């Protein structure tokens, strides 16, 4: 048989989301993203671009949007952290896109 029993004590994941009490990103994913944002603010975004993503800033905003789609509180905290570190307003999609295209060369 290929059946398993997932108890409440263990982490139950589906498509990269932890679904024990409700869909949420894993703690490791959230902490990693927080650390990337903090280090990017301190040392510059390029130092955190270890996978050589072409438009790293847009990549980070996409990851933040993914967190926010599952947990709006955590996503809002990450957006605020990004806004404070970059000095741009990411609440408006138009302003966020303008900031991304303007800063694409820096990151």
N, C-alpha and C positions, 0 to 999 in steps of 0.2 A: 504494500500500500504506500501511497505517496501523500499521506495525510499527516498534518502536524497540528498540535494544539498550542495556540498562542495565549499565554496567561496575561493578566493585567500587570504582573510584575515585570514582564519583559517588554522591550520596545517593539511595537508593531508598526512596520513601515510599509507603505504602498507608494510607488513612484517617487521615492525620495522624501516623502512626508511621513511624519510620525502621526499615527492615527489612534492612539490609545484613548484619549478623551475627546478628541476632535482633530481635524487636520492642522498640523503645525510643522514648521521647519525644525530640524534637529538642533539641539543646543550647540553642537560642534559647528554646524553651518553658520548659525547666528554669531557665535563668538569669533569664528574665522573672518566673517564679513566685517564685524566690528573692528577687529585688529587691523585688517587691510585699510579700512577708512582712517583709523587713527594714525597708522604709519604713513599713509599717503599724505595726510595733512602735515606730518612732521618732516618727512624726508622727500616728499614729491611722489607723484603718482607713478612715474616710470620705475621707481625702485620696487614697487609692489607688483608690477606687471611681469610676473615670472613666466607666464605662458606666452608672452609676446602677442597679446591680443591687439589687433590693429587700432581700434578706438576703445581704449581701456576705460575711459570715463563712461561711455555709453554702456559698456559691459557691466560696470558697477551699478549704474542706474537700473539696468535690467534685472540684476540680482536683487536689488532693493525692492523693485516692483514685484518680483516673485515672492519675497518675504511678506510684503504688504498685502498681497492677494490672499494669503492664508492667515495672517495675523496683522490686523491693521495697527495695533498699538506698537508692536515691534517695528513694523515698517515705518511708522511715523517717527519713531525715535532715530532710526537709521537715516531717514530723509533730513531730519533736523541736524544730525551730526554732519551730514554731507553739506548742508546749507551753511552751517557755521564755519566749516573748514574751508569751503571754496569761496564764500562771500557772495554766492548767487542764490536766488530764490528758486527752489525746485518745486514749489507748490503748483505753479502754473505750468502746464505742459508746453505752452509756446515759449515761455521764458527758459524752461529747462532745455528745450531743443536748441534755442539760440545760444545758450551757455555751452551746450555740448559741441555745437558746430564751431563756436568761437575758440573753445579750448581744446579741440581735437588735436591741434598741432603741439600743444604743451604736453599732453599725455601720450 
